Amino acid sequence: MAFLRSVLHALWMLVTVVPWGIIMCVSSLWKRGIPLYWMAVRWLGWAVDGARVIMGIRTRVTGMENLPTDKLAGAVLLVKHQSTFETFLMPTLMPHPLAYVFKKELIYVPFFGWAMARLDMIHIDRSQRAQAFNKVVSQGRKLLAQGIWIIMFPEGTRIPRGQKGTYKSGGTRLACETGVPVIPIAVTSAKVWPRKAFIKRPGVVDVSIGPAISSVGRKPDELMREVEAWIEAEMRRLDPEAYTDSQAQPQQTLPREAG
């Protein structure tokens, strides 16, 4: 049954992404920026809703009160990365437009990548590290000034359930350069949507949004260590079965279900 549901969801995404990609590319001829972004979020919502209806994947969110409330308030979201699911989910949850930092090869993916290329995102060439970070800072500064939040996965790639990748300081370097806070976010998506797995299973994905951490007067590496400590401790609280150590757990907050 899980295999059949996964096939149906894959077909759902395929048959919706083609017309969506075409509509996005055509609409971008006269509509750009934030209005085009919210058009894109509609398809992401279809993907998340499809996962809920077809595969039984629900989301439970805590910590929304930790997000900045000012319309032009900037922030860098640093998110635990376990599967593709959170890349679809985050824009559907956040009250501000998001700009992903991603490798430029993705813009060549038919329909999906073509549509992403028309949005205010930051696509970089990872082979040119110095130039890539300079681009992140220059574009990130402009987007943050518009109230667009930058979202990054500090581990750089999807990490298997119960494991921890190497946290890179690019996100905290950007925050320190621009003076905006960082917001750590823990996600347990691998419980139902494992890394590189086609078959997904029903269940609940917990999303825990941590308190905003000021970057003013901080060093990027030290700030990232604080972000890493919060995310990894929270992952152990949310998904204790996946971990065998006894790292301290943050205080639990009352959840709400989304979707």
PyMOL commands that set and color helices and strands:
alter all, ss='L'
color gray80, all
select helices_A, chain A and resi 2-27+34-55+64-66+85-93+104-108+112-117+129-145+170-178+189-191+220-238+240-242
alter helices_A, ss='H'
color red, helices_A
select strands_A, chain A and resi 57-62+76-79+98-103+122-124+149-152+182-187+203-209+256-258
alter strands_A, ss='S'
color yellow, strands_A
deselect
rebuild
show_as cartoon
